[in-house]
C-alpha cells in the first residue's frame, strides 16, 4: 500500500540581534530615526547646507543672547565601545560654544570658525545621555552663529523597537514532501 505523507513546512525565522553599533547621519532629513529630545530656546533642524557626509546634517536652532539649543538622546551601551561624531561651528570665539555633554558633564567644546572635525571617546557599559548644545553668552554675534553635527557612530547599544520587522509573509501554507514553495517576506 502506497501511503503519501503530507508534510507541512513550518517556516521559523529567528532574528536575535542583541546589540548593534548604530549610526546617525540625519539622512532622513528629520529626527525620526532615533528618540531625539530637544531642549532650550530653539530646536535643532536638519539642513542640506554643507553636511560632513551625505546629503543632510543637524544644525542648532537660532538663539539669542543667554539662550541655548540642545539635542539629546539616551541609549543603553551594552559593551565597552566607542562614540564618534563630526561637528563644526561658526561663532564668537570662546563666547558662543557648541558643547558636547555626556550624562550632563561637559566633555568637549568648540567655538570660532571651526570646520568639520571628529570627536571620539571610549564608552563604558550603562545608560548614557549624549547631548550637543549651542550656548550663547550675553555679548555679540559673529559668523553664522550656529553649530552643526553629522555622522554619529554610537557605541554598541541595544536595538530599538522595529529595527528589523516583517510586515507580511505570503506563500503556500503547506507543501508536500519533495516540493518547494516561494515565500515573499
C-alpha positions, 0 to 999 in steps of 0.5 A: 500500500502506497501511503503519501505523507503530507508534510507541512513546512513550518517556516521559523525565522529567528532574528536575535540581534542583541546589540548593534553599533548604530549610526546617525547621519540625519539622512532622513532629513528629520529626527525620526530615526532615533528618540531625539529630545530637544531642549532650550530656546530653539530646536535643532533642524536638519539642513542640506547646507554643507553636511560632513557626509551625505546629503543632510546634517543637524544644525542648532536652532537660532538663539539669542543672547543667554539662550541655548539649543540642545539635542539629546538622546539616551541609549543603553551601551551594552559593551565597552565601545566607542562614540564618534561624531563630526561637528563644526561651528561658526561663532564668537570665539570662546563666547558662543560654544557648541558643547558636547555633554555626556550624562550632563558633564561637559566633555568637549567644546568648540567655538570660532570658525571651526570646520568639520572635525571628529570627536571620539571617546571610549564608552563604558557599559550603562545608560548614557545621555549624549547631548550637543548644545549651542550656548550663547553668552550675553555679548555679540554675534559673529559668523553664522552663529550656529553649530552643526553635527553629522555622522554619529557612530554610537557605541554598541547599544541595544536595538530599538523597537522595529529595527528589523520587522516583517510586515507580511509573509505570503506563500503556500501554507503547506507543501508536500514532501519533495516540493518547494514553495516561494515565500515573499517576506 
